[in-house]
Amino acid sequence: MSANPFLDPTLVHGDLYRGGGRLADRTHALHLAKISGSDAADTIADLLAARVPAGAAVLDIGCGRGTTTLRLADRLRPRRLIAVDASTALLRTTRDRLGAAGALGSVVCADFHHLPLPDSLADAAVAAFCLYHSPTPDLAVAEIARCLRPGGIAVLVTKSLDSYAELDHLVHAAGLDPHATRRSSLYESFRRAQARQRITVIHQPNRR
């Protein structure tokens, strides 16, 4: 297993995104924990709505279940909307959600390091919470830039490898948990939980 679970191909191309259920559960948990402000999808749509002309061509790279894709379709009414992800299961969910909402858009299964799209195709591109899956994010960003027209807009939303540790320090500094920096970080807890889950799956057929 990679030291960084978000770069572990057995997880990224396996249990993490094999279906939409786990991603939906994680998103739901984050929404329950949120106490103020707009969610990320609304914020992204607001940013682009203020900067992108009507009838734009828009890419949603690493679209996941299509939550941001739906917001972009609703707020921007783009003439062309392309949702890209490496997971066929998540793309099926995105396509179904677009159809249920009566929104126009297409889906493309691709690695964001090698987008099967022409140069200067889009007026705007979004890559939200996916770039941390790349060991070479500079190459992924360059590929996204290639697909943007001159003067196009990119909204890139991600977190750093140390973001969980940074959160522990913030929690400690705020006095919410004086032991936050001395316990295993959320990042380490995530790794252990994934390891336990994988072991459980491996041994499940032998249970009586």
Secondary structure as GFF3:
##gff-version 3
##sequence-region A 1 208
A	DSSP	three_ten_helix	5	7	.	.	.	ID=ss1
A	DSSP	alpha_helix	9	10	.	.	.	ID=ss2
A	DSSP	pi_helix	11	15	.	.	.	ID=ss3
A	DSSP	alpha_helix	20	33	.	.	.	ID=ss4
A	DSSP	alpha_helix	40	49	.	.	.	ID=ss5
A	DSSP	beta_strand	57	61	.	.	.	ID=ss6
A	DSSP	alpha_helix	67	76	.	.	.	ID=ss7
A	DSSP	beta_strand	80	85	.	.	.	ID=ss8
A	DSSP	alpha_helix	88	101	.	.	.	ID=ss9
A	DSSP	beta_strand	106	109	.	.	.	ID=ss10
A	DSSP	beta_strand	122	128	.	.	.	ID=ss11
A	DSSP	three_ten_helix	131	133	.	.	.	ID=ss12
A	DSSP	alpha_helix	137	146	.	.	.	ID=ss13
A	DSSP	beta_strand	148	157	.	.	.	ID=ss14
A	DSSP	alpha_helix	163	173	.	.	.	ID=ss15
A	DSSP	alpha_helix	186	203	.	.	.	ID=ss16
A	DSSP	three_ten_helix	204	206	.	.	.	ID=ss17
###
